[in-house]
Amino acid sequence: MKFEFKRIVSLRLEKGMNQREFAEAVDIDAVTICGYEKGNREIRSENLLKIADFFNVSVEYLLERTDSRQTIGSLNMAYLETENGCLLKGMFYDMLDKLSSKDREAIHHMVTAMLKR
């Protein structure tokens, strides 16, 4: 997906890093990082996860879907463990995107309740 990642820039600057230092830290080419930050390059889901994990923020925060930086437990892993094996996290988000906002809210409440146990 192409998207201007203003939050990546903000988070990078908060850590006092230039693009090259950040690129080395997350093992992504500096030209690619520049493209993400300017919105000139599509971001692969695995790189989005690397960046979210590096800054300890949720993917939703990077995508500006929420203002909360919090991650939900260990959801920022490349794969989610399921009863029937592994589910690529990007696939999980794609499925969530297909749900209505009411259904996504219901899932959010269920997960929040489970984490409080």
C-alpha positions, 0 to 999 in steps of 0.5 A, spaced: 500 500 500 502 507 498 501 511 504 505 517 506 508 515 513 508 521 517 508 517 523 514 514 521 518 520 520 515 523 527 517 516 531 524 516 527 526 523 529 523 522 537 529 517 537 534 522 534 535 518 528 536 519 521 534 515 515 540 511 514 541 510 522 533 507 522 534 503 515 540 500 518 536 498 525 530 495 521 534 492 516 531 496 510 534 499 505 535 507 506 532 509 499 526 504 501 525 508 508 525 515 504 520 512 499 515 510 505 516 516 508 514 520 502 509 516 500 512 514 493 513 507 495 508 501 497 510 498 503 510 490 504 507 488 510 513 484 513 516 491 513 510 495 516 511 489 522 518 491 523 517 498 523 511 497 528 515 492 532 522 497 532 518 503 535 513 498 539 507 501 536 501 498 533 500 497 525 494 501 526 498 507 529 503 507 523 497 507 519 493 513 522 487 508 524 488 510 531 492 515 536 494 510 541 501 507 540 499 501 544 500 494 541 495 489 543 500 484 547 504 480 542 500 482 535 505 485 532 509 478 530 509 476 523 505 470 524 499 469 529 498 462 532 492 459 531 488 452 533 490 450 525 497 453 525 499 460 523 496 466 520 500 471 517 498 477 520 497 481 514 492 476 512 489 477 519 488 485 518 485 484 511 480 480 514 479 485 519 478 490 514 473 487 511 468 487 517 463 492 518 466 498 523 461 495 528 464 488 528 471 490 528 469 494 535 466 488 538 472 484 536 476 490 540 472 489 546 472 482 546 480 482 545 480 487 551 476 483 555 481 477 554 487 481 556 484 484 562 483 476 565 
